[in-house]
Amino acid sequence: MQEWTSDLKFAGADPNWKNILADSIRLETWSERIEPIASKLAQSIPLSLEDGLTLYSHHNLNEVGKLAGLVKSSRFGEYAFFNSNVHINPTNICVLACRFCAFRRSKKADDAYEFGPDVYADELAKFADHVDEVHTVGGLHPEWIINDYEKMFSSAKKRFPHVMIKALTAVEIKHISKKSEISVGETLSRLAKAGLDSLPGGGAEILDDEVRDKICRGKETSAEYLHIHKTAHQLGIPTNCTMLFGTVETLEQRLQHMIDLRELARETNGFQCFVPYPFLPDDSRLPEAQLATGSEIVRTIAISRLMIDTIPHIKAYRMNIGDNLAELALQYGADDIDGTVQQELIMHLAGSSTPLDLDRNRLSRLIEDAGCKPVIRNTIYTKFSEFERKEIIPPRRLKMSS
């Protein structure tokens, strides 16, 4: 089994990927509309918003996907990545009530819950022998301050030092900072000392305050989201970033979102993975949502790969889009499909029906079916090993007499 390491900046990518891409693009023939975009990519020129609109309106989705696939393969060859993780959401109690959220509860709700530090560690104990990452986000608890999160993370790290903690969205960091009456920088520094390894990218939605005012009023502003992630990067904490699309945003707002993240990544080299995922309509409260089709989902993933040259990984978040579209997305520019995800609440309460019980063998089979080689990674994309799937022979059963 081949194993290797990488630094945070390249996150497993070939350092020579831009030259590989230029050679690959020049070997292909492109349509009149796509050729100028392909030429820009070959010269490492960032795509403009207008280029993005061309990619969205181009009639040949396969050509867009082919170009995105070349960018992906130039960086990572045939590899596609996953890890072994579990989602633990320590509370669903939240002071906000975002219109698209089916997870949030008020403190007085019958099904409201909150985990203390020991309960959080006990929950992780159920999965710790089988995972190397815990993904933790939750509601904005009206009473918890930084001490509560320090105890939570340090308790988990003490018991399970091999499990990396990817936790707390930007709005959670803002809330903890405000409740604790300390700066964002001090909040992040203290959490890192307590065991926080990286930040997920959740809560970006669309980085346009007009859209945010409609779908998540009261959350952090676009500038605050970017500032919090920039602060994390300056402290050496790697982060992911996301985009929730298919609500009320325009294509221009969607593309500007990608550009804003791309330019911050150019400055800090701190974003490791971009995760575009569509709004799921069931059981939530946004009747005016546009709802993305399957082709729009894979097109948006492909365009993300083409627009964002400064973030190494593009994730096809199978817990949201399902296994079939995730497999297709691996041929349209995505290189990561998250992990085995032993349990998950937020997406499933919003309407996801993706199975939660995919073990490493089944997940690697999904990757192989997409024509890729499965690679196990760690949370921060610095350690990798090719995964060798074991053939499982079904048990023999005696025939029943008729």
TORLO-136070 format. One record per residue: z, y, x of N, C-alpha, C, O in turn. Coordinates in pm, whole numbers, plus 50000, padded with zeros to 5 digits. Layout:
// TORLO-136070
ZYXZYXZYXZYX...
This chain:
// TORLO-136070
500004988150084500005000050000500005012550088500895014250172499015021250070498925033250151499915043750101500015046249981500645049850194501585060450163501295072450250500855070950364501525084450198501325096450279502175107850223502725106950114502275118450301503035130150262502145142550268501055142150326502605153350209501865165950209502865177350206504045175250178502405189450235503285200950219503165206350077502315201950000504035215950044504055221349909502765228649874502335228349758502155235249971500965243349944499785234649901499165237349798499475224349978498315216049945498635205349841497755200949768499905201249835500375192049730499505179649718499215174949607499075174349832498295162049832496805164049838496055154249847496325176449834494895179049838494355178149980495095179750077493065175349990492405175450120492315190050168491725198250098492875193350283492795207250332491375212450346491155224650348490405203550357489005207350375488235207150243487005206350244488935207750131488305205250003487225215549968486255212049901487375227950011486375238149976485025235150041483985237149978485035230450163483775226750229483165214350163481945213350148484035204850125483545192850056482895196749924481845191449887483535206049852482995210549723481645217449741480705214749667481555226149840480295233249862479155223549887478065225249831479385213349968478345203349995477995195549868476825192749843479015192049790478785184149668477975192049566477075186549502478285204749549477585213049451476125214749489475245214449403475855216449618474485218949663473605206549652472385207649654474215194949639473435182649624472995180349480472165171549453473545188149386473255186149245472295196849192472135207449251471665193749080470825203349010471565208248886472115200248810471575221448867472335227248757471405235048663470355239848704471825236248540471045243848442471055258648479471855263048562470175266248415470045280548446471355288048420471695297248494472085284148316473335291248282474465287648378475305296048409474485275248423475605270548505475375272848653476345273748729474135273948697473855275248839474585287048905475135285149014474625299248844475355310148908476855307248923477485311449020477415300048826478835296448832479055286148942480005287149020478175276248948478285266149054478145272649192478835268849286477245282349202477045289349329478305296849371478665296749488478965303249275480235310049305481265300249358481945302849457481375288949290482365279049332482045273849472482955271549552480775272049502480385267249634480745277149743480955273449859480805290149705481145300549802482615304749795483025314449859483405297149718484845300149701485075314049642486035320849679484195318149551484355330849481485035328049347484505320149268486185334149318486875331549191485985335149071485265345149073486045326948969485255329548848485855340948769487075342948769485005348348701485425359748619485685355248475485375343948438486255364148398486455361248255485115358648188485015349748103484095366048225482765364048167482215350248202481555343948120482485345648324482085331948361482775321848270482165312148226484045324248244484795315348156484205314848016484115304147957483795326347964483165326647831481845319047832481505312447733481105319847942479875312047953480175297147947479465289547882481225293048016481605278848017482045274147879481795262747841482715282947804483135279247668481945278147573481955269847483480915286347593479785286547499478635277447542477685275347466478705272047664477605263747712477455251247626478445244247600476255248347581476035237547486476265223747546476575214247474476125222647678476205209547743477605207547801477875211147915478495201847722479865199547766479905190247886480745191847975479005180447890478995171048002478715178048135479235173948239477895188548133477615195748257478855203448304479135204048423479575209348209480825216148243481815206048302482475208848402481895194448238482795184048288482375178748423483225175648508481075177548444480565172748574480965182248685481375177948793480835195248661481205205248762482705204848789483135205448905483495203948683484945203048701485335190348775486245190348857484615179448745484895166848814484625167748963485335161649043483595175349002483325177149145484445184949213484815181849326484975195049145486085202649203487285193649222487945193949326487575185549119488715176249129488515166349243489415164349324487345160049249487125149749350487075155649491487415148749587486665168149504486675174649635488105176149687488345175249807489025178449597490425180149636491115166749655491875164949751490865157349565491685145249560490895132249565491475121449549489595133049586488815120749588488905113649453488775119849348489115100449459489195092449336490625091449283490865084749182491575097949349492975096349310493295103749180492765114549153494165097749101494805104448987496285100948993496655089649028497135110448958498555109648989499425108048866499085112748757500555101348886501575100448783502905097648852502945094748972503985098748776505295095248831506105087748726505635085448614507295084148763508195077348670509275087148629510115090948711509255091248504510165101748463510755099148324510295090548250511775106748295512415106348163512675120748120513025129148202512505123347993512805136447936514185135847872514435127447785515085144547914516395145647851516585160247812516635169047898516695162647683516865176147630518345177947592518785172147494519115185947669520565186147652521065192747524522205190347483520235200847460520635206647332519405211147255518415215447313519485210247123518425215847038518895228546968518185234046884520085233147001520615245546944519975257347015519985258047138519425266646938518675277547000518865290446921518875290546798519025301346994519205314446931517875320146880517875329646802516755314246924515445318646876514935309246768515495298546743513845313446704513195305046603511685307146613511075313146525511095302246723509655303946745508875296946634509265286146589507805302946591507115298246473506465284646492506245277446394506155280846614505485268046637506455256846670506015245446687507755259546679508705249646731509315241346619509875246746524509205228146633509815218846538511095212746594511725204446527511485216646714512635210746783513925218446757514985212446744513835231446751514995240446745515835238246618515305235946509517165239146635518105238746523519135249846538519405254346649519685254146428520805263546433522075255646466522105243446451523095262546510524325255746551524975248446434525685238546455524745253146312525375247046195524545235846133524995229546037523365233346185522505222946129523155209146145523845206546244522925200446047523525187046051523065179046172523825170846224521835181246218521315173646330521305181646461520595178046555522075192346466522235199646593523075191246689523975183946647522765192346820523545184746917523615192347049522825201447072524555188447133524695194247267525375183947357526335177447318524865182847480525425173547578526265181047679525825191047736527465176347702528235181147815527715174847943526875165947937528215179348060527715174048187527825158948200526895152448249528945153248156529105138648169528175131148075527625120748111527985136347954527085129847859525645130547911524885120847897525275141747969523945143248028523725132648137522695125948140524705131348225524595121348333524595107248276523905098448327525365104948170525375091648106524015088448045523565077048050523365098547986522015096447932521045092748043520225083748027521165099748154520285096748267520565082848322519655076148371521805078548315522175065348367521395054148299521145043748360520985056248173520245046048100518875043348163518285032748143518365053248239517005052348292516935053248443515865051148501518055056448509518045060148651517485049248741516945052348848517605036648702517065025948786515545025148781514935018248862514945032248687513505030848665512735043948681511505043948668513415054948708512725067848718513105074948847514125071848910512265084448886512605092949001512595107748964512715116349051512455110648833512495124548787513125125248649512865116848564513945135448629514405138848494513865152748461514045162348536513195153448347512595165948299513505171348190513665164948086514095182948213515125188048122514815202248077514855211648156514515203447949514425216547884515135215247750515395204247702515445226647690516145226047563516205239647497515495248947535517075240747398517225253447328518025263447410518645260047510517975275947364518765286547427520145286547360520355292947257521045279247421522365277447361523115290747358523115297947458523745294047245524385307247233525635308947319526105320147336526175298047374527435299047448527345294847594528145299347676526415286347628526345281147765525965292047865525085300247838526645292047980526335301048089525985292548212525905280348202525785298848325525285291648442526235280648487525785270348537527545282748470528495272448510528225259248441528375248548500527825259948314527555247748237526375240048297526405227748305525345247348337524175240748394524445235948537523915225648578525255243448612525625238848746526365225548738526105216448816527305224548644528055212148627527135200748583527265189448629526205203948495525265193748444524425188048557524325175848571523835196748637522935192248742523695185748858523255175448911524815191548896525565185849009526135172248972526215163349057526545170448846527045157548801525945146948809526195135748853524735150548765523615141148770523215138048913522955126448946523155148148999522755146149138523775137649214523395129349297525045139649184526075132049253525945117249222526115108849310525635114049097525535100149056524175094149090524085082249119523125102249086521775097049105520995106149200520095113349157521325105949328520695115249424519205113049441518505122049488518695101249404517265098549419516425104749308515205105349320517055109249201516315114749087516155129849104517145137049115514925134449106514665148849118514795155248981514415149548880515345167348980515595174648855514555185648840514545195448914513675183848742512715194348703513205199948571513155193148468513675212248573514405216848455514295231948435514105239648529514425235748309514595249548262513315257848270512775260548377512855261648154511695270448144512115284748177513305287748190511125293348191511415307148229512335314048129513235321548168512115311648000512975318247901514405312947908515355320347879514585300347946515935295147965516605301848085517785305248080515845303748193516385310748310516775325048271517855329748309515925331848196516235345448151517505345448067518375354048085517625335947975518775335347885520065332647964521085339047942519995322948056521185319748136521595331748221522775334748234520615338448278520875350248360521575361048279522555366948323521055363548160521625373948074523015370248026523935378548030523185357847982524505353447933525535353548045526715356248021525105350648167526025349748281526205363048353527035364348443525425373048311525495386548368525255386448519525955392948597524215378848558523795378548697522265379648700521615378048597521705382348817520265384048829519525370748816520125360048828518235371648791517395359648787517425352548923517475340248929517385360449030517405354449163518685346849190518655335749244519825352649153521095345649174521175333349085521685322949128520675334448964520665322948873519895311348935520395300048938518715314048983517895303549043518515298049170518475285949194519075306549252519705302049378520875292749350521015282449415521705296349254522865288049223522445274749163523035264349192521425275049078520955262549018520335253349122520515241149116519615259149218519025251049324520125244449408519985232849446521185251649436522295245849512522985234649434523545225349493522935235749300523565225549216522685213249199523145202949149521395214049239520545202249230519185204249168518385194849164518895216249118517575218849060516515217949169516625224549272515465209849145514405208049244513145216149214512465220749305512835217849086511635225349050511755229948905512585224948829510895239548868510835244248730509595238648662508525238448723509705234048538508515230848459507845244048418508395254748443506715243148359505995255548327506085259748182505455269548142506865252448103506905254947960507265269247923507945276247999506805273347806507145286547756506125297247789506255308547744505105293847867504075303947896503295307247769502875318647750503105297147683502295298647561500975305547600500145299547669500765318047556499665326247603500275338947660501065345647594499905342347783500495353947849499805366747803499135373647880500005369547676499525381747613500575385647510500845377947417501155397347525502305400847442501955402647295502825401447209500685405547264500265406147124500345392347060500815390946947499905382247133499995368447082501445364047077501875357946979502205366847181503595362547187504425368547075505335362147023504095380847036504835387246928504615380046796505455380646706503475373146784503165365946660503755351846659504195347246554503765345046773504135330946772505495327946833506095317546803506005337046918507305334146981508075346947008508555349247119508195355146906508885367946921510325365746969511045357146916510715373447068512075372247122512125364547253513125365247325511055357147285511025350347414510725360447524510565372347497510645355747646510335364747756508935370647738508055364447678508735382747791507415388747789506515381747892506985373647973505235384847886504305379147984504725382948126504715374548216505105395548145505505400148278506775393048324506915389848442507695390648231508945383848267508685369348309509285364348404507785362648236507435348848274506925348548417507375340448498505995357348448505415357548582506455361448686506465355948796507325370848653508375375248747509345363948779509715362048894509745356448677510705345448698510095334748788510755329748879508845331248763508205321248848507975326648989508115319249087507625339249000507445345249132508765344949210508775341849329509865348049142511175347749207511495333649255511995331749366511215323749171511445309749213510625306549337511145300449431509375310449339508505307749454509055314349580509045308349688509535326449566510085333649682511335326849736511655328149854512035319549650513225312249691512905298049740513805290549776511615294549741511215281349786511295270649680511245258749712511405274649553511455265149442510045263849384509555273449326509395252349396508055250749338508135249949186509135245549130507065254249119507065254048973505705249448922504715249348995505685245748796504465243348722504215255048629505065263948617503085255248563502805265348461501975258748351501305248648373502025264548233501405258348116500555268448039500555280448069499845263347940499155271747842499105264147709498535253347701499705269847608499615264447472498435271347404498485283447378497395263847374496215270047314495955264347175496445253647139495155271747099494845267546963495825272946861496015266846755496455284246890497325290646790496555302446730495745300546638496795314446779496125326246724495395334146831494935345346806495295328446953494705335947063493185335747058492585326946996492565345547123491115345647141490775338347271491655335547352489495335247290489075329047415489325338347533489695333947642489135351347510489385361047616490845360847659491145361447778491765359947563493185359447596493535346447667494365346147758492885335747627493095322847692492655323547840493365318847929491505329347863490975330147999491775339848086491985337248204492205350948027493015360348105494335353948146494855356748254494875345448060496065337748092495835329648220496665329748311494725322648226494395314748345494275323748468494755320348575493625335248452493415344248565494735349848616494945350848737495635353548525496935358948566497725348748648498345352148749497715336248603498415325648678497725323048811498385321148913496405323148809495645320948933495985331449038496155328249156496075344048996496315354749093497755354749145497985358049261498715351049061500085349649112500145338149211500805339149315499465327149181499435315849274498785319649406499185314749511497785328349401497135332849524498135340549612498085339949735499045347549545500035355549618501175347049673501635349449785501635337049596502885330149632502695315749678503575310349746501565309449644501365295149671502485286449612502805275949666503065290949502504225283949447503955275149328504755266149299502835277349256502485268749144501835256049196500945256649281502275244649147501695231949190500815225449086499885218149120501095228048959500345221248853500195230548733501155237248693499005230748675498735238148553498555228048440497825218248455499225230548328499235220948217498745227948089499545234248020497465226848057496975232247930497115221847820496705210347837497705225847708497845216147599497705223147464498105234647450497145216147366496865222347237498095222447146498995214047157498105232147057499135232946954499025220846861497925217246818500165214746831500215203646737500755208746604501855214346600500025207146495500365214246371501475208146288502125215346212501725195246298502615188746202504045193846212504575195846321504665195846097506085198846084506505212046149507695213946175505605220846175505995233846229505405244946143504835242346037505545257346189505355268346097504345278546146504685290146168503115274346162502075283646204500785280346129499835275246188500745283345998499605279145916498285285645957497225280245928498335297046026497095303746067496535298446198495535303746248497155288146255496695282746383495265277546371494845272646266494525278746483493105275246483492875260246501491875255046452493755253446568493715239046592492495234846674491355236046629492745229946792491675226146885491135212246852491895203146821489825210746860489195197746844489295190046976489675195647078488965177146972488995169147093488065174547200488425174947318486855178647160485915183947260486405197047317486185199847435487065205247236487605217847287488745215247385488915222647482489515204847360490615201547451490085197747589490545203147689489125188647594488605184547726487815195847790487795196947913487155204147710486445215747766487435225447829487195230647938488555227947761489555237147814490185231847942490455239448034490415218847948490925212848072489915214448184490285217948297488655212148155487605213748256487515228248303487405230948423487555237548208487465251748244488685256048325488565264248416489835250448294491035253348373490815249648519491155257348609490235238048542489955233748678489005243348748489155246048868488015248548675487015257248735487525271448755487175278048853488345276248664488855289948671489965291548774490075301948839490795281048788492035282448867491875274948999492125262949006491465282149101491245275749231492475275749320492465269849428493555282349276494735284049361495895274849323496935275049388495725266849218496755257349176496185243449193495185240149129496775235049278496125222249314495875212849197494785207349184496875211049111496805200349011496565205748870497105216148832495755198548795495555201248653495985188648578495485177648604496915190348487497485178748418496875177048280496755186548202496485164748250496145160748115497425155148053497785143648077498095163247975499445159847929499345149947813499245153747697499385137147849499095126847750500115126447637499795121747528501355131147661502345131347554501915140747443502395139647330501015149947473500525159347373499135155547322498895155647201498225152147412496835149947370496515135447343495445132347290497415126247377497185112147353496505105347471495885111947555496635092347476496125084747590494595085047600494055085747710493905084647487492445084047492491845096947549490965096447635492335108447500491825121047553492275123247696491545129147776493495118647731493965119947868493055112247963492725116948072492665100347922491755092248005490425099348023489875099548133489895105247916488635112647925488805124948013487905128348091489935131748002490165143948079490165141348228489845150348306490525129148271490485125848413489055126048466488845126848587488075125348378486675126548419486155140848403485015143748438486995149648349486625163648324487505173248403487765184448357487965169048520488655178348608490135176348623490715181048721490785169448531492215166948545492455156348651491605147748673493605157048717493935147048820495315141148801495735132648880496035145448697497415141148678497625138748529497095146048445498415128348496498705125948355500205124748329500635117248241500995132048406502445132248391503015118848433502735114248544503815112448349504505100548396504755090448286504155090948179505645081148316505925070448222506725075448102506685069147996507455086448116508145093248006508925083347919508435078947815510115080147962510905070147891511355074647753511525066347663511555087647735511845092847601511415107447597511355114047701511115112347478510635126047464510825130247321510525122547229511315142547298511615147047163510715158347116510225158147003510495168347202509895180847155508495178747101508185183246990507615172047178506245169847132506205160547011505385162446921507085150647008507045141146898507555147246768507075143746660508515156246777508945163246657507845172546606507785175546487506985177146696505895186046657504675178446608503725184646560504685165046617503585157446560502885147846653501955141046610503305146946780502655137646872502945123346830504045120046786501925114846844502105100646813501865091846935501725079646922501825097847053501575090347176502735080747205503895084847196502445068247239503515058747268504355063347387503845069247482505645060447380506555064547487506815053447588507435055947691506345041347562506785030047642505765025547747505765013947787504915034747792503955030947896504665029048028505205038648084504675016948078505265014648209504205017348315503075021248283504565015348442503635018548550502345010548542501265015948568502454997948508501254989548501500274994648396499074995848423500764997548279499885002048171499325015848199498165018648168500145024648259499665038048291498605037548400497615044948395498805028748499497795027448604496505021548549495415024748597496615013048449495405007448386494605018548317493375018648322495305027748253494645039148190493865047148295492725051148271494495049348410493855056848519492645049348571491595055348595492775036248590491655028248639490505028148539489335028548579490815027748411489765027948309488975040948311487835041548266489615051648365488925064448379488115065148508487505075448537488105054248585487365054048709488085059848828487455063548927489415060748818490215066748924491165056448986491345045548931491745060049099492735051749165494125057249137494385068949166495035049249083496365054349048497245056449172497295048049262497915067749173498815071349282500145075949225500195084849140501225069849273502565074249237502915086449323502725086149444503415096849261503815108949333505285111949304505885106349212505855120849385507175125949349507025138749269505905143349245508135144549227508105156149138507345167849197506605174649126507505170349326506955182449388505695179849469505295188049551505075168349447503775165249506503805165849659502905171449722504835159949718504895159149865504905144849915504685142550034505155135049829505165121049869504285113049773504365114549651503435104449831502455097249752502345082749800502535079849918502035073949708501715060149745500755054449642500945055949522499705047849692498775041349602499505030549525500315023149580499205029649396499885019849312498995007749293497845008849251499544996149322498824983649304499304976849177500414971649170498444977049078498814971448948498914956248956498064949549016499954951048896500144936548892499564931048762499824936048653498784920748777498254914048659499374906248592500024897848654499584909148466500644902348392500014891248309499194893748222500414878948339499884867448267500714865048141501924862948150500094865548026500864863647902501474849647897500884840147948502634848247836503274835047830502454825347746501824829147647502474812747787501784802247710502624798847588503844797947594501934797047479502644793647355502114780247304500914777547308503024772047256502624759247198501914761447067502324769946988500864753947044500164754746917501004748346808501594737646824501034755246696501784749646583500894739946506499704742446486501474729046466500694719446385500454725146246501294732246191499314722146193498984727346060499454717845952499264720545834
